[in-house]
Amino acid sequence: MLKKFPIIFLIPMLVLATSGAPVYTGEDLFEVGNEHYANGLLDKAIEIWMQAKQADPSLSANAWYNIGLAYAAMKNYEKAIIAWNETVLLVPNSSMAYDNMGTAYGLLGRYEEAERAYDKAIEIDPDVVKYRIDKELLLKSAPKEETPLSPLSAFLALITVLGIITRYTG
């Protein structure tokens, strides 16, 4: 009976040891973050992606990219740009991150930075038509600087107006 006594204690201890909290890999966490993002739980997705990149540093670039998407979805474009900058530090040829930065800069009214980001995306992947379209849309939406009339243009405008006035009043 004494020989069975330690085994009786050993079995519950083994069960308790194996029934603890589940251990997630970085990839598991990354997918959980994706699920939270898909369900609109953006803050939670960011938190989980941060954990994923800590658990598996090889996921860092993808995690930062997705974190940028989540911040952009929350209309926090400054933080989105920071996240995409982290992405391009890890993967300098991430044309998608540069394109997204261009959009975020444009939404913030930072048109020169937006144009530079789009140019970088186009430089990396010149065959991706979307990047050229995004840049073209930016250029069309950016406010135009008003330039004063040249003396010649002002003179011609004045003559035109005077001609119209004398024609109808004379």
Solvent accessible surface area in square Angstrom, and as a share of the most:
residue,aa,sasa,rsa
1,M,200,0.89
2,L,155,0.77
3,K,180,0.76
4,K,137,0.58
5,F,113,0.47
6,P,80,0.50
7,I,97,0.49
8,I,111,0.56
9,F,106,0.44
10,L,92,0.46
11,I,99,0.50
12,P,67,0.42
13,M,120,0.54
14,L,103,0.51
15,V,87,0.50
16,L,131,0.65
17,A,81,0.63
18,T,114,0.66
19,S,74,0.48
20,G,52,0.50
21,A,90,0.70
22,P,95,0.60
23,V,141,0.81
24,Y,115,0.44
25,T,81,0.47
26,G,5,0.05
27,E,109,0.49
28,D,62,0.32
29,L,22,0.11
30,F,25,0.11
31,E,94,0.42
32,V,45,0.26
33,G,0,0.00
34,N,46,0.23
35,E,105,0.47
36,H,38,0.17
37,Y,75,0.28
38,A,85,0.66
39,N,110,0.56
40,G,51,0.49
41,L,93,0.47
42,L,31,0.16
43,D,103,0.53
44,K,83,0.35
45,A,0,0.00
46,I,17,0.09
47,E,81,0.37
48,I,14,0.07
49,W,3,0.01
50,M,67,0.30
51,Q,73,0.32
52,A,0,0.00
53,K,30,0.13
54,Q,136,0.61
55,A,58,0.45
56,D,40,0.21
57,P,99,0.62
58,S,94,0.61
59,L,21,0.11
60,S,19,0.12
61,A,17,0.13
62,N,86,0.44
63,A,0,0.00
64,W,46,0.16
65,Y,40,0.15
66,N,23,0.12
67,I,1,0.01
68,G,0,0.00
69,L,56,0.28
70,A,0,0.00
71,Y,41,0.16
72,A,26,0.20
73,A,55,0.43
74,M,68,0.30
75,K,149,0.63
76,N,53,0.27
77,Y,39,0.15
78,E,85,0.38
79,K,97,0.41
80,A,0,0.00
81,I,8,0.04
82,I,104,0.53
83,A,1,0.01
84,W,5,0.02
85,N,59,0.30
86,E,57,0.25
87,T,4,0.03
88,V,16,0.09
89,L,133,0.66
90,L,94,0.47
91,V,56,0.32
92,P,90,0.57
93,N,100,0.51
94,S,18,0.12
95,S,7,0.04
96,M,111,0.50
97,A,0,0.00
98,Y,37,0.14
99,D,3,0.02
100,N,29,0.15
101,M,6,0.03
102,G,0,0.00
103,T,59,0.34
104,A,2,0.02
105,Y,27,0.10
106,G,14,0.14
107,L,108,0.54
108,L,64,0.32
109,G,39,0.37
110,R,83,0.30
111,Y,67,0.26
112,E,135,0.61
113,E,49,0.22
114,A,0,0.00
115,E,58,0.26
116,R,146,0.53
117,A,8,0.06
118,Y,8,0.03
119,D,58,0.30
120,K,69,0.29
121,A,0,0.00
122,I,23,0.12
123,E,122,0.55
124,I,44,0.23
125,D,54,0.28
126,P,73,0.46
127,D,131,0.68
128,V,54,0.31
129,V,97,0.56
130,K,111,0.47
131,Y,9,0.04
132,R,119,0.43
133,I,88,0.45
134,D,23,0.12
135,K,41,0.17
136,E,90,0.41
137,L,108,0.54
138,L,12,0.06
139,L,76,0.38
140,K,142,0.60
141,S,78,0.50
142,A,17,0.13
143,P,98,0.62
144,K,141,0.60
145,E,162,0.73
146,E,170,0.76
147,T,112,0.65
148,P,124,0.78
149,L,122,0.61
150,S,55,0.35
151,P,117,0.74
152,L,122,0.61
153,S,48,0.31
154,A,44,0.34
155,F,111,0.46
156,L,98,0.49
157,A,47,0.37
158,L,100,0.50
159,I,80,0.41
160,T,79,0.46
161,V,77,0.44
162,L,90,0.45
163,G,39,0.37
164,I,88,0.45
165,I,90,0.46
166,T,87,0.51
167,R,182,0.66
168,Y,164,0.62
169,T,107,0.62
170,G,101,0.97
